[in-house]
Each structure stands twice: as C-alpha cells, then as structure tokens.
Amino acid sequence: MTRSRRRVPARPVVALLTDFGLSDPYAGQMKGVVASLAPEARILDISHGVPAHDILAGALYLDASLPWLPLGCVIVAVVDPGVGTTRRLVGVESRGRLVLAPDNGLLSLLLTRGGVDGAWVFPSQDMGSATFHGRDIFAPLAAALAKGQPPRERGQPVDPGTLVILPGLDPVLDGDRLQARVLHVDRFGNLILNLRIGEYGAMLGAAHGVAMDMPRAPRIVRAATYAELPPGALGLLAGSQGFFEMAMDRESAARSTGLHPGDAVTLVLSGETAAGPDRIPGVVSER
C-alpha cells in the first residue's frame, strides 16, 4: 500500500499554481475556500499566470518551483482544459511535498525527474461545479491534507507509472545531434529547453561548439550571464529554473529564432573536448 512520508509542518502551507489569471475571481475564490477550511494555513501563490490551457508551461512552472517550496506543503496545480471530463484528479508525493493536479500531463516533468514516493486518485463526481474543480474539489482537499489528513483516507493508491506524461519531452541524442524541445518562452523571450542542467551540463560543456540546425540560424555563444552576450548574439546558458535556455541580451530569442513553446530544436555538437575555456560557464549540479 502507498503510504505518505510527508511530514506535516506545524503551520500548514498550501501553494497554488493556475492559469486563472488575476482579472477574474477564480484564484481568489480558491484561496477563500482554503482560508475558510484551514484558517491556520499560509497560502502561497506560485503563479496564476500560466498561459491559458498551456499544460506544458504549467508542467515547467510546477517542476521548477517545487524545490523552493516548504517541505510538507500541499501544492494545488490547476491547468485543466478538460475540467469536468473523465480525466482523473490525482495527488503525487515528491521530495517531501504533496502535489494535487488533474491527470492530463501537468505532472510530466515532475514524474520524469523521478523521486515519487506515492500517488493517489481522488473522487471527482457529484462535487460542486463541473467547470470549477479547482475551487470545489481541489481547494477543500488541499485544506484537509494540509491539516494532516492522510491521502489514503481521501483517495485510492495508484501506480505512478499510469499517470499521463506529455509525449516528446525526452531529449534524443543521435550522434552529434541533440534533439531538444522548447518547454516555455518567458516574458523576456528566453527559450527554456527540456535539457536539465544536471543531466546535460557535462555533455554540452565538453562540446567544442554548439550550433542550431535550422535555416539562417544565428551562431550560439555560451555564457554564464545575459550581459556577457554580444549584441544580437544567441546564447546558451544554464538557466535559473534548472534547465538550459537560449537567450539574448535585452532582446527576444523567441522573436529572433521564430521558435515557440513545443517546437523541436536540434543542437549540433562539434568536436568534443576536455574541460577548458570552451566549457559552458556557470554550469552547476541541478538542485
């Protein structure tokens, strides 16, 4: 039987991640439910600015934010274009935190990272509005779990291997060609790739050069900071979210390359060499 190993903190913490935005009352209503049912809990906003229905972006926000959240907290992640359908409502315990989400791929990066200690499926029928499970199901569930109720008392254990994972998220190395994908374009136009620093830092750092296989692709410069990049140059950097990113200094790499979230990117690695001046600066072990 799957048993939770999460230690409930003295003061519960519930963290929210949604695509609801702040112009509508949706995020506030969710917070109101949690505050009513668990008034002692602290409520943290990871973001309510996930692009509408963008499950891939939500998966990145969730995976990148998890290490920075308090141990024992409950995270409610709601990017749910299939709300009210037969998709499942699930919970996953990972690295001392409990994440509640629709089973639609939102947990993809968290699951592929590994370190899942348990998973549960929770009931969703005949509970409030069919169009707002975030408020009517997830928020009350999060409040109960944050106060210490074991997940097994609210749901059924499930094999984490049965949870939905978005296709095409695993990089593929074919000779000197590394096939990656754009996970997200941030507000600065930086292209966050599905290349975890901890997994691909040594490979990219050992390559003598890195180029992008696309017509009229700009030369890729490796740097530790945006300010190190020459004007107009496309850089490959170890980003703050645990993934490599392609970026420009005070310009939009997305606009320059024409790449969008979900697009495939092929990096061509040339002349592998030992560590030295051609290593990617600033590469450290992943959190």
Backbone as JSON, one array per atom type, in Angstrom:
{
  "sequence": "MTRSRRRVPARPVVALLTDFGLSDPYAGQMKGVVASLAPEARILDISHGVPAHDILAGALYLDASLPWLPLGCVIVAVVDPGVGTTRRLVGVESRGRLVLAPDNGLLSLLLTRGGVDGAWVFPSQDMGSATFHGRDIFAPLAAALAKGQPPRERGQPVDPGTLVILPGLDPVLDGDRLQARVLHVDRFGNLILNLRIGEYGAMLGAAHGVAMDMPRAPRIVRAATYAELPPGALGLLAGSQGFFEMAMDRESAARSTGLHPGDAVTLVLSGETAAGPDRIPGVVSER",
  "N": [[0.85, -1.2, 0.0], [0.47, 2.23, -0.79], [1.94, 4.7, 1.15], [1.96, 7.85, 2.69], [4.9, 9.76, 3.17], [5.3, 12.29, 3.85], [6.04, 14.97, 6.01], [4.0, 16.79, 8.03], [4.02, 20.24, 8.42], [4.25, 22.43, 11.33], [2.75, 24.74, 10.95], [0.42, 24.68, 8.48], [0.97, 24.75, 4.91], [-0.24, 25.86, 1.84], [0.2, 25.89, -1.56], [-0.44, 27.56, -4.62], [-0.94, 27.04, -8.09], [-1.96, 28.13, -11.14], [-3.79, 28.7, -14.25], [-5.49, 30.79, -14.13], [-5.25, 33.56, -14.05], [-5.51, 37.0, -12.83], [-7.55, 38.77, -13.2], [-10.09, 37.81, -13.09], [-12.4, 36.33, -10.67], [-11.51, 33.82, -9.91], [-9.03, 32.73, -8.83], [-9.01, 34.02, -6.35], [-11.32, 32.96, -5.18], [-10.63, 30.27, -4.84], [-8.55, 30.58, -2.96], [-10.06, 31.64, -0.89], [-11.67, 29.46, -0.14], [-9.74, 27.65, 0.85], [-8.73, 29.2, 2.97], [-10.99, 29.39, 4.57], [-11.46, 26.75, 5.36], [-9.07, 25.91, 6.38], [-7.92, 27.89, 8.33], [-5.57, 28.36, 9.67], [-3.57, 27.93, 7.88], [-0.89, 28.95, 5.74], [-1.04, 30.6, 2.62], [0.41, 30.34, -0.46], [1.23, 31.87, -3.53], [2.3, 30.43, -6.37], [2.08, 30.93, -9.14], [-0.42, 32.55, -11.05], [-0.4, 32.98, -13.64], [0.06, 31.17, -15.7], [-0.03, 30.53, -19.15], [-3.24, 30.41, -20.68], [-4.72, 27.25, -20.67], [-2.31, 26.01, -21.18], [-0.7, 23.33, -20.75], [1.91, 22.33, -20.9], [3.54, 24.55, -20.21], [2.61, 24.9, -17.61], [3.51, 22.52, -16.48], [6.27, 22.97, -16.48], [6.47, 25.27, -14.78], [5.62, 24.1, -12.4], [7.45, 21.95, -11.91], [9.89, 23.36, -11.8], [9.48, 25.0, -9.63], [9.01, 23.45, -7.39], [11.3, 22.63, -5.73], [11.74, 24.92, -4.25], [9.74, 25.34, -2.48], [8.2, 25.07, 0.78], [9.06, 22.24, 2.81], [6.73, 19.62, 3.28], [4.52, 20.98, 2.38], [1.37, 21.45, 0.62], [0.67, 21.41, -2.75], [-1.41, 22.87, -5.11], [-2.09, 22.39, -8.34], [-3.53, 23.67, -11.11], [-4.2, 23.51, -14.25], [-6.33, 23.03, -16.51], [-7.84, 22.18, -19.04], [-9.6, 20.13, -19.61], [-11.55, 20.07, -17.64], [-14.13, 18.6, -15.7], [-14.47, 16.42, -17.33], [-13.69, 12.92, -18.0], [-11.09, 12.79, -17.16], [-8.65, 12.09, -14.62], [-8.43, 13.09, -11.12], [-5.6, 13.66, -9.31], [-3.02, 12.93, -6.87], [0.37, 13.42, -6.02], [3.16, 12.47, -4.2], [6.23, 13.95, -3.74], [9.58, 14.49, -3.1], [9.11, 15.31, -0.44], [6.89, 16.95, -0.61], [3.41, 17.41, -1.39], [1.56, 17.1, -4.26], [-1.3, 18.15, -5.91], [-3.28, 17.61, -8.77], [-4.86, 17.74, -12.04], [-4.96, 14.75, -13.99], [-3.5, 15.11, -16.59], [-1.12, 15.44, -17.85], [0.13, 17.52, -16.64], [1.8, 16.89, -14.57], [4.05, 15.93, -15.79], [6.91, 16.63, -16.06], [7.72, 16.53, -13.42], [7.24, 13.83, -12.87], [8.98, 12.55, -14.67], [11.39, 13.34, -13.69], [11.72, 11.75, -11.47], [11.79, 10.23, -8.15], [9.31, 9.95, -6.92], [7.23, 9.28, -4.25], [4.73, 8.29, -3.74], [1.36, 7.92, -5.02], [-1.99, 8.95, -5.67], [-5.46, 8.59, -6.53], [-8.26, 10.68, -6.61], [-11.75, 11.09, -5.8], [-14.15, 12.55, -8.09], [-16.73, 12.93, -8.93], [-19.99, 14.4, -8.84], [-19.48, 16.64, -7.2], [-19.76, 19.75, -6.52], [-19.33, 22.45, -8.9], [-19.18, 21.51, -12.3], [-17.43, 22.83, -13.86], [-15.46, 24.02, -12.37], [-13.38, 22.67, -10.76], [-11.11, 23.33, -9.39], [-11.79, 25.13, -7.33], [-13.95, 23.77, -6.08], [-13.28, 21.12, -5.58], [-10.41, 20.62, -5.49], [-9.44, 22.69, -3.75], [-10.84, 22.32, -1.18], [-9.89, 19.72, -0.68], [-7.12, 20.12, -0.56], [-6.96, 21.73, 1.71], [-7.77, 19.93, 3.73], [-5.77, 17.94, 3.55], [-3.51, 19.45, 4.03], [-3.82, 20.01, 6.7], [-3.23, 17.61, 7.79], [-4.61, 15.23, 7.22], [-4.32, 11.94, 6.03], [-3.48, 11.08, 2.62], [-4.5, 8.6, 1.8], [-6.93, 8.35, 3.05], [-8.64, 9.85, 1.61], [-8.38, 9.18, -1.02], [-7.57, 6.68, -3.56], [-4.77, 4.48, -3.75], [-2.46, 4.57, -6.5], [-0.56, 3.38, -9.26], [2.27, 5.24, -10.0], [3.3, 5.05, -12.55], [1.15, 4.9, -14.24], [0.19, 7.41, -14.66], [-0.5, 10.3, -16.67], [1.81, 11.34, -19.09], [3.14, 13.91, -20.99], [3.84, 13.59, -24.47], [7.03, 13.39, -26.21], [8.89, 14.76, -24.59], [11.35, 13.87, -23.8], [14.74, 14.43, -24.39], [16.71, 13.54, -27.3], [19.65, 11.97, -28.21], [21.51, 11.71, -31.06], [24.17, 10.66, -32.48], [26.11, 13.39, -33.15], [24.06, 15.1, -32.78], [21.71, 16.68, -30.86], [18.52, 16.38, -30.0], [16.15, 18.51, -28.93], [13.53, 20.29, -27.11], [11.41, 23.15, -26.97], [10.32, 24.17, -23.93], [9.13, 26.39, -22.79], [8.49, 29.86, -23.31], [9.64, 32.65, -21.81], [8.68, 35.87, -20.36], [10.65, 37.54, -21.21], [11.44, 36.59, -23.6], [13.15, 34.47, -23.55], [14.16, 31.16, -24.35], [13.29, 28.32, -22.89], [14.63, 25.2, -22.6], [14.12, 21.59, -22.81], [16.31, 20.49, -21.44], [17.84, 19.35, -18.81], [19.99, 20.81, -16.47], [21.56, 19.29, -14.71], [21.69, 16.84, -16.04], [22.6, 17.3, -18.64], [24.64, 19.09, -18.57], [27.41, 18.34, -18.47], [27.78, 17.14, -20.99], [27.14, 19.21, -22.84], [28.94, 21.07, -21.98], [31.36, 19.88, -22.62], [31.49, 19.91, -25.35], [33.09, 21.3, -28.2], [31.9, 23.24, -29.74], [28.58, 24.58, -30.24], [25.82, 24.45, -32.3], [22.79, 25.48, -33.95], [20.5, 23.59, -35.74], [18.96, 24.88, -38.15], [17.52, 26.83, -40.79], [19.4, 29.73, -41.55], [20.23, 30.06, -38.97], [21.27, 31.77, -36.05], [24.61, 32.19, -34.74], [25.57, 30.31, -31.89], [26.43, 31.39, -28.74], [28.19, 30.63, -25.82], [27.59, 31.32, -22.44], [27.64, 32.68, -19.08], [26.03, 34.66, -18.08], [23.43, 36.96, -19.12], [24.4, 39.48, -19.8], [26.94, 39.0, -20.75], [26.7, 38.34, -23.38], [27.3, 39.17, -26.76], [25.95, 41.97, -28.64], [23.01, 41.1, -30.33], [23.65, 38.42, -30.4], [22.92, 34.94, -29.98], [22.56, 33.15, -27.07], [23.58, 30.27, -25.11], [22.68, 29.22, -22.06], [23.01, 28.18, -18.62], [20.15, 28.04, -17.07], [18.13, 29.66, -14.51], [16.05, 28.06, -13.72], [16.71, 25.44, -13.64], [17.07, 24.28, -16.1], [18.63, 24.3, -19.35], [18.76, 27.25, -21.35], [18.08, 29.2, -24.27], [19.02, 32.43, -25.09], [19.04, 36.05, -25.41], [20.8, 39.14, -25.02], [18.91, 41.51, -23.61], [17.16, 41.32, -25.72], [14.71, 39.48, -27.62], [14.98, 36.1, -27.79], [13.14, 34.31, -28.74], [11.68, 35.77, -30.65], [13.73, 36.33, -32.43], [14.5, 33.81, -33.38], [12.14, 32.66, -34.14], [10.96, 30.6, -32.78], [8.64, 28.68, -30.8], [6.76, 27.68, -27.83], [6.88, 24.18, -27.36], [8.03, 23.66, -29.83], [10.4, 21.8, -31.76], [13.93, 21.56, -31.37], [17.08, 21.24, -32.75], [20.26, 20.7, -31.67], [23.56, 20.91, -32.73], [26.44, 19.34, -31.88], [29.83, 19.98, -31.79], [33.12, 18.66, -32.15], [33.94, 17.32, -29.5], [35.61, 18.05, -26.51], [37.99, 18.22, -23.85], [37.4, 19.59, -20.54], [37.67, 23.11, -20.23], [38.39, 26.34, -21.61], [36.24, 26.27, -23.34], [34.13, 25.19, -22.07], [30.75, 25.4, -20.89], [30.08, 28.28, -19.16], [29.24, 28.68, -15.71], [27.8, 26.33, -15.22], [26.28, 24.23, -13.01], [25.61, 21.62, -10.6], [22.36, 20.2, -10.78], [19.55, 21.31, -8.85]],
  "CA": [[0.0, 0.0, 0.0], [1.18, 3.5, -0.82], [1.78, 5.49, 2.36], [2.61, 9.15, 2.63], [6.05, 10.0, 4.04], [5.4, 13.74, 4.03], [5.91, 15.47, 7.36], [3.13, 17.97, 8.04], [4.64, 21.28, 9.24], [3.44, 22.95, 12.44], [1.77, 25.63, 10.32], [0.25, 24.16, 7.12], [1.22, 25.63, 3.76], [-0.87, 25.47, 0.58], [0.72, 26.7, -2.66], [-1.36, 27.5, -5.75], [-0.43, 27.28, -9.44], [-3.09, 28.03, -12.05], [-3.84, 29.56, -15.43], [-6.7, 31.59, -13.94], [-5.03, 34.99, -14.1], [-5.95, 37.77, -11.66], [-8.62, 39.7, -13.55], [-11.34, 37.15, -12.72], [-12.41, 36.0, -9.25], [-11.28, 32.39, -9.72], [-7.93, 32.48, -7.89], [-9.43, 34.48, -5.03], [-12.29, 32.03, -4.63], [-9.87, 29.11, -4.36], [-7.88, 30.96, -1.72], [-11.08, 31.81, 0.13], [-12.06, 28.14, 0.35], [-8.64, 27.14, 1.69], [-8.66, 30.0, 4.19], [-12.14, 29.08, 5.41], [-11.36, 25.38, 5.89], [-7.79, 25.77, 7.1], [-7.53, 29.28, 8.6], [-4.21, 28.43, 10.18], [-2.63, 27.67, 6.78], [-0.36, 30.0, 4.87], [-1.33, 30.35, 1.21], [1.43, 30.91, -1.33], [0.94, 31.88, -4.96], [3.42, 30.17, -7.28], [1.72, 31.8, -10.26], [-1.73, 32.38, -11.7], [-0.16, 33.49, -14.98], [0.31, 30.17, -16.73], [-0.89, 30.82, -20.3], [-4.49, 29.65, -20.63], [-4.75, 25.88, -21.2], [-0.96, 25.59, -21.57], [-0.28, 22.28, -19.81], [3.36, 22.22, -20.94], [4.09, 25.63, -19.39], [2.29, 24.59, -16.22], [4.41, 21.45, -16.04], [7.56, 23.59, -16.19], [6.33, 26.09, -13.58], [5.49, 23.21, -11.25], [8.71, 21.23, -11.68], [10.95, 24.3, -11.44], [9.18, 25.67, -8.36], [8.88, 22.51, -6.27], [12.41, 22.62, -4.75], [11.79, 26.17, -3.49], [8.57, 25.4, -1.61], [8.49, 24.48, 2.09], [8.81, 20.82, 2.99], [5.46, 19.32, 3.9], [3.4, 21.77, 1.87], [0.48, 20.9, -0.38], [0.62, 22.25, -3.94], [-2.57, 22.66, -5.98], [-1.76, 22.82, -9.7], [-4.75, 23.56, -11.91], [-4.27, 23.94, -15.65], [-7.26, 21.91, -16.67], [-8.81, 22.4, -20.12], [-10.58, 19.05, -19.63], [-12.3, 20.06, -16.39], [-15.45, 18.03, -15.78], [-14.49, 15.21, -18.15], [-13.28, 11.71, -17.3], [-9.7, 12.8, -16.7], [-8.63, 11.83, -13.18], [-7.83, 14.04, -10.19], [-4.58, 12.83, -8.67], [-2.03, 13.53, -5.99], [1.68, 12.78, -6.07], [4.12, 12.91, -3.19], [7.57, 14.02, -4.31], [10.57, 15.29, -2.39], [8.57, 15.87, 0.79], [5.73, 17.8, -0.86], [2.28, 16.71, -1.98], [1.05, 17.88, -5.39], [-2.61, 17.79, -6.43], [-3.38, 18.11, -10.14], [-5.56, 16.86, -12.98], [-4.06, 13.8, -14.64], [-3.55, 15.48, -18.0], [0.23, 15.76, -18.3], [0.66, 18.62, -15.85], [2.84, 16.33, -13.7], [5.01, 15.23, -16.65], [8.32, 16.86, -15.74], [7.92, 16.04, -12.07], [7.29, 12.37, -12.92], [10.17, 12.08, -15.38], [12.53, 13.62, -12.83], [11.84, 10.65, -10.52], [11.66, 10.59, -6.76], [7.92, 9.94, -6.49], [7.07, 8.36, -3.12], [3.37, 7.78, -3.69], [0.39, 8.57, -5.89], [-3.37, 8.63, -5.32], [-6.55, 9.12, -7.35], [-9.32, 11.19, -5.74], [-13.07, 11.12, -6.47], [-14.47, 13.85, -8.7], [-18.11, 13.0, -9.38], [-21.04, 14.98, -7.99], [-18.87, 17.5, -6.19], [-19.68, 21.13, -6.93], [-19.45, 22.82, -10.29], [-18.43, 20.7, -13.25], [-16.46, 23.67, -14.58], [-14.53, 24.69, -11.46], [-12.88, 21.7, -9.79], [-10.08, 23.97, -8.57], [-12.43, 25.68, -6.14], [-14.94, 22.91, -5.43], [-12.7, 19.83, -5.2], [-9.01, 20.7, -5.11], [-9.2, 23.56, -2.6], [-11.18, 21.63, 0.07], [-9.0, 18.58, -0.48], [-5.83, 20.65, -0.14], [-7.09, 22.18, 3.1], [-7.79, 18.75, 4.61], [-4.47, 17.28, 3.53], [-2.53, 20.34, 4.66], [-4.01, 19.9, 8.15], [-2.69, 16.35, 8.25], [-5.33, 14.03, 6.84], [-3.53, 11.14, 5.08], [-4.1, 10.96, 1.3], [-5.2, 7.32, 1.65], [-8.29, 8.47, 3.58], [-9.45, 10.6, 0.65], [-8.23, 8.64, -2.36], [-7.09, 5.32, -3.75], [-3.4, 4.43, -4.29], [-2.35, 4.27, -7.93], [0.81, 3.25, -9.75], [2.67, 6.48, -10.69], [3.57, 4.77, -13.95], [-0.07, 5.0, -15.04], [-0.2, 8.81, -14.81], [-0.29, 10.82, -18.02], [3.02, 12.11, -19.38], [3.09, 14.5, -22.32], [4.81, 12.96, -25.37], [8.08, 14.18, -26.83], [9.64, 15.59, -23.66], [12.69, 13.32, -23.57], [15.72, 14.74, -25.43], [17.26, 12.39, -28.0], [20.99, 12.18, -28.74], [21.77, 10.9, -32.24], [25.5, 11.07, -32.92], [26.45, 14.73, -32.65], [22.84, 15.91, -32.84], [20.9, 16.59, -29.66], [17.17, 16.85, -30.33], [15.52, 19.06, -27.73], [12.23, 20.9, -27.33], [11.16, 24.37, -26.2], [9.28, 23.98, -22.92], [8.45, 27.63, -22.43], [9.09, 31.15, -23.64], [9.27, 33.55, -20.71], [8.27, 37.22, -20.79], [11.81, 38.2, -21.81], [11.73, 35.95, -24.87], [14.11, 33.39, -23.38], [13.65, 29.86, -24.75], [13.69, 27.32, -21.9], [14.66, 23.9, -23.27], [13.93, 20.42, -21.95], [17.64, 19.96, -21.15], [18.15, 19.6, -17.42], [21.41, 21.13, -16.29], [22.24, 18.17, -14.08], [21.82, 15.71, -16.96], [23.22, 17.64, -19.92], [25.71, 20.08, -18.4], [28.72, 17.81, -18.85], [27.8, 16.92, -22.43], [27.21, 20.48, -23.56], [30.17, 21.75, -21.59], [32.53, 19.26, -23.24], [31.49, 20.13, -26.8], [33.89, 22.45, -28.62], [30.96, 24.25, -30.22], [27.18, 24.19, -30.33], [25.1, 25.19, -33.33], [21.4, 25.09, -34.08], [20.22, 23.11, -37.09], [17.8, 25.5, -38.77], [17.97, 27.81, -41.79], [19.83, 31.05, -41.11], [20.31, 30.07, -37.51], [22.38, 32.59, -35.55], [25.65, 31.48, -34.02], [25.28, 30.18, -30.47], [27.52, 31.75, -27.85], [27.97, 30.11, -24.47], [27.86, 32.36, -21.46], [27.05, 32.47, -17.76], [25.05, 35.72, -17.83], [22.93, 37.6, -20.33], [25.22, 40.64, -20.13], [28.16, 38.57, -21.44], [26.42, 38.05, -24.78], [27.46, 40.3, -27.67], [24.68, 42.43, -29.21], [22.46, 40.29, -31.41], [24.09, 37.02, -30.33], [22.07, 33.97, -29.29], [23.37, 32.47, -26.06], [23.14, 29.06, -24.43], [23.01, 29.47, -20.67], [22.42, 27.35, -17.58], [19.13, 28.94, -16.55], [17.82, 29.62, -13.08], [14.96, 27.12, -13.45], [17.22, 24.07, -13.68], [17.16, 23.84, -17.48], [19.35, 25.2, -20.26], [17.91, 28.14, -22.13], [18.68, 30.05, -25.29], [18.61, 33.78, -24.73], [19.79, 37.16, -25.96], [20.92, 40.24, -24.06], [17.92, 42.58, -23.79], [16.38, 41.07, -26.93], [13.92, 38.26, -27.54], [15.47, 34.96, -28.56], [11.99, 33.71, -29.42], [11.38, 36.55, -31.85], [14.86, 36.21, -33.36], [14.56, 32.47, -33.97], [10.82, 32.23, -34.59], [10.57, 29.39, -32.06], [7.52, 28.79, -29.88], [6.67, 26.54, -26.92], [6.57, 22.91, -28.0], [8.82, 23.46, -31.05], [11.61, 20.99, -31.69], [15.2, 22.26, -31.61], [18.2, 20.32, -32.87], [21.57, 21.28, -31.42], [24.65, 20.13, -33.3], [27.62, 19.45, -31.02], [31.03, 19.76, -32.6], [34.45, 18.49, -31.56], [34.0, 17.17, -28.05], [36.94, 18.3, -25.98], [38.03, 18.2, -22.4], [37.02, 20.85, -19.9], [38.6, 24.19, -20.51], [37.72, 27.6, -21.88], [35.03, 26.1, -24.14], [33.03, 24.7, -21.26], [29.7, 26.39, -20.64], [30.28, 28.88, -17.84], [28.13, 28.73, -14.78], [27.07, 25.08, -15.11], [26.4, 23.61, -11.69], [24.73, 20.48, -10.44], [20.97, 20.58, -10.65], [19.03, 21.27, -7.48]],
  "C": [[0.88, 1.25, 0.0], [0.89, 4.29, 0.45], [2.56, 6.79, 2.23], [3.76, 9.21, 3.62], [6.21, 11.48, 4.37], [5.2, 14.11, 5.49], [5.11, 16.77, 7.33], [3.76, 19.03, 8.94], [3.69, 21.79, 10.32], [2.39, 23.92, 11.92], [1.61, 25.19, 8.87], [0.51, 25.22, 6.05], [0.52, 25.04, 2.54], [-0.37, 26.43, -0.5], [-0.14, 26.47, -3.9], [-0.65, 27.84, -7.06], [-1.59, 27.08, -10.41], [-2.87, 28.87, -13.31], [-5.03, 30.52, -15.34], [-6.49, 33.08, -14.15], [-5.55, 35.67, -12.84], [-7.09, 38.73, -11.95], [-10.0, 39.13, -13.24], [-11.27, 36.73, -11.25], [-11.94, 34.59, -8.92], [-10.18, 32.1, -8.69], [-8.33, 32.88, -6.47], [-10.44, 33.55, -4.39], [-11.6, 30.76, -4.11], [-9.2, 29.42, -3.03], [-8.87, 31.14, -0.58], [-11.53, 30.48, 0.71], [-10.99, 27.57, 1.28], [-8.6, 27.88, 3.02], [-9.82, 29.71, 5.13], [-12.0, 27.72, 6.09], [-10.08, 25.14, 6.67], [-7.26, 27.16, 7.41], [-6.12, 29.42, 9.13], [-3.16, 28.28, 9.08], [-2.15, 28.96, 6.14], [-0.66, 29.62, 3.43], [-0.3, 31.09, 0.37], [0.96, 30.84, -2.78], [2.23, 31.6, -5.73], [3.24, 31.06, -8.51], [0.27, 31.51, -10.64], [-1.64, 32.86, -13.14], [0.27, 32.46, -15.98], [-0.57, 30.51, -17.93], [-2.1, 29.88, -20.33], [-4.37, 28.32, -21.36], [-3.37, 25.32, -21.54], [-0.4, 24.6, -20.55], [1.24, 22.18, -19.76], [4.01, 23.3, -20.09], [3.81, 25.37, -17.92], [3.19, 23.51, -15.66], [5.78, 22.01, -15.68], [7.48, 24.42, -14.91], [6.33, 25.22, -12.33], [6.83, 22.55, -10.92], [9.8, 22.17, -11.2], [10.74, 24.92, -10.07], [9.22, 24.73, -7.16], [10.04, 22.57, -5.28], [12.43, 23.85, -3.85], [10.63, 26.3, -2.5], [8.86, 24.68, -0.29], [8.21, 22.97, 2.11], [7.47, 20.63, 3.71], [4.28, 20.05, 3.31], [2.57, 20.96, 0.87], [0.4, 21.89, -1.54], [-0.62, 21.87, -4.74], [-2.22, 23.25, -7.34], [-2.97, 22.59, -10.59], [-4.55, 24.28, -13.24], [-5.06, 22.82, -16.3], [-8.28, 22.16, -17.77], [-9.87, 21.31, -20.21], [-11.42, 18.97, -18.38], [-13.7, 19.5, -16.61], [-15.56, 16.78, -16.63], [-13.99, 14.02, -17.32], [-11.82, 11.71, -16.88], [-9.69, 12.72, -15.16], [-8.08, 13.03, -12.4], [-6.87, 13.24, -9.32], [-3.73, 13.65, -7.71], [-0.75, 12.73, -6.06], [2.54, 13.34, -4.95], [5.52, 12.84, -3.78], [8.44, 14.96, -3.51], [9.97, 16.02, -1.19], [7.43, 16.84, 0.61], [4.64, 16.96, -1.52], [1.65, 17.61, -3.04], [-0.29, 17.31, -5.84], [-2.77, 18.4, -7.81], [-4.33, 17.22, -10.94], [-4.54, 15.95, -13.67], [-4.11, 14.01, -16.15], [-2.17, 15.81, -18.59], [0.88, 16.87, -17.51], [1.79, 18.16, -14.92], [4.01, 15.74, -14.48], [6.46, 15.4, -16.22], [8.65, 16.39, -14.33], [8.08, 14.52, -12.08], [8.56, 11.88, -13.6], [11.45, 12.4, -14.62], [12.78, 12.46, -11.88], [11.65, 11.14, -9.09], [10.23, 10.69, -6.28], [7.74, 8.88, -5.42], [5.67, 7.79, -3.0], [2.46, 8.55, -4.62], [-1.0, 8.06, -5.54], [-4.32, 9.22, -6.35], [-7.68, 9.5, -6.42], [-10.64, 11.26, -6.5], [-13.39, 12.51, -6.99], [-15.92, 13.98, -9.08], [-19.01, 13.67, -8.33], [-20.48, 15.84, -6.87], [-18.74, 18.91, -6.75], [-19.82, 21.33, -8.42], [-18.61, 21.92, -11.18], [-17.37, 21.51, -13.99], [-15.43, 24.33, -13.68], [-14.09, 23.72, -10.36], [-11.78, 22.3, -8.91], [-10.65, 24.49, -7.27], [-13.2, 24.62, -5.36], [-14.4, 21.55, -5.0], [-11.28, 19.99, -4.69], [-8.78, 21.54, -3.86], [-9.63, 22.9, -1.29], [-10.27, 20.45, 0.36], [-7.64, 19.05, 0.02], [-5.87, 21.09, 1.31], [-7.04, 21.0, 4.06], [-6.43, 18.08, 4.68], [-3.41, 18.14, 4.2], [-2.62, 20.27, 6.18], [-3.6, 18.54, 8.69], [-3.47, 15.11, 7.91], [-4.51, 13.24, 5.82], [-4.23, 11.04, 3.73], [-4.91, 9.68, 1.14], [-6.63, 7.37, 2.18], [-9.21, 9.21, 2.63], [-9.4, 10.01, -0.75], [-7.72, 7.22, -2.36], [-5.66, 5.35, -4.29], [-3.42, 4.04, -5.77], [-0.87, 4.17, -8.28], [1.19, 4.56, -10.46], [2.94, 6.28, -12.17], [2.35, 4.85, -14.85], [-0.5, 6.44, -15.27], [0.23, 9.34, -16.18], [1.0, 11.62, -18.09], [2.92, 12.63, -20.81], [4.15, 13.86, -23.22], [5.89, 13.94, -25.82], [8.91, 15.04, -25.91], [11.06, 15.08, -23.38], [13.63, 13.73, -24.7], [16.28, 13.45, -26.04], [18.63, 12.76, -28.56], [21.23, 11.2, -29.88], [23.1, 11.35, -32.84], [25.85, 12.41, -32.3], [25.24, 15.66, -32.61], [22.0, 15.63, -31.6], [19.55, 17.21, -29.95], [16.46, 17.23, -29.04], [14.17, 19.67, -28.1], [12.12, 22.16, -26.47], [10.02, 24.09, -25.23], [8.46, 25.24, -22.71], [9.22, 28.82, -22.98], [8.67, 32.12, -22.55], [9.02, 34.96, -21.24], [9.42, 38.02, -21.39], [12.16, 37.62, -23.17], [12.78, 34.86, -24.77], [13.45, 32.04, -23.67], [14.16, 28.8, -23.77], [13.52, 25.95, -22.54], [14.45, 22.76, -22.29], [15.25, 19.71, -21.66], [17.98, 20.31, -19.72], [19.65, 19.82, -17.26], [22.17, 19.96, -15.7], [22.5, 17.0, -14.99], [22.65, 16.04, -18.19], [24.34, 18.67, -19.79], [27.06, 19.58, -18.85], [28.83, 17.64, -20.36], [27.96, 18.23, -23.19], [28.48, 21.24, -23.21], [31.4, 21.19, -22.27], [32.59, 19.48, -24.75], [32.28, 21.39, -27.14], [33.0, 23.59, -29.1], [29.56, 23.69, -30.27], [26.51, 25.08, -31.37], [23.67, 24.68, -33.38], [21.12, 24.75, -35.53], [18.89, 23.69, -37.57], [18.29, 26.57, -39.74], [18.28, 29.16, -41.17], [19.89, 31.16, -39.59], [21.47, 30.95, -37.06], [23.4, 31.71, -34.81], [25.3, 31.45, -32.54], [26.55, 30.46, -29.66], [27.22, 31.2, -26.47], [28.43, 31.13, -23.44], [27.2, 32.0, -20.13], [25.96, 33.49, -17.46], [24.6, 36.32, -19.15], [23.84, 38.75, -20.77], [26.52, 40.26, -20.84], [27.94, 38.39, -22.93], [26.62, 39.3, -25.63], [26.1, 40.73, -28.21], [24.25, 41.54, -30.37], [22.82, 38.83, -31.37], [23.08, 36.18, -29.56], [22.94, 33.17, -28.33], [22.74, 31.19, -25.58], [23.62, 29.17, -23.0], [22.38, 28.41, -19.77], [21.43, 28.23, -16.83], [18.81, 28.71, -15.09], [16.76, 28.59, -12.72], [15.39, 25.67, -13.54], [17.35, 23.49, -15.07], [18.06, 24.8, -18.27], [18.34, 26.05, -21.01], [18.74, 28.83, -23.19], [18.12, 31.45, -25.11], [19.48, 34.8, -25.46], [19.84, 38.25, -24.9], [19.97, 41.37, -24.43], [17.22, 42.53, -25.14], [15.67, 39.75, -26.76], [14.5, 37.17, -28.42], [14.32, 34.29, -29.31], [11.67, 34.44, -30.71], [12.49, 36.39, -32.88], [14.86, 34.87, -34.09], [13.23, 32.02, -34.56], [10.32, 30.98, -33.88], [9.48, 29.7, -31.04], [7.52, 27.6, -28.92], [6.21, 25.29, -27.65], [7.38, 22.63, -29.25], [10.05, 22.6, -30.77], [12.82, 21.85, -32.04], [16.29, 21.2, -31.69], [19.5, 21.09, -32.7], [22.64, 20.34, -31.98], [25.9, 20.4, -32.48], [28.85, 19.13, -31.85], [32.25, 19.58, -31.73], [34.48, 18.39, -30.07], [35.44, 17.3, -27.58], [36.88, 18.26, -24.46], [37.59, 19.55, -21.85], [38.08, 21.9, -20.17], [37.82, 25.44, -20.84], [36.43, 27.45, -22.68], [33.89, 25.5, -23.34], [31.99, 25.8, -21.07], [29.9, 26.98, -19.27], [29.03, 28.74, -16.97], [27.35, 27.44, -14.63], [27.34, 24.48, -13.73], [25.45, 22.43, -11.63], [23.3, 20.96, -10.23], [20.52, 20.44, -9.22], [18.43, 19.92, -7.22]]
}
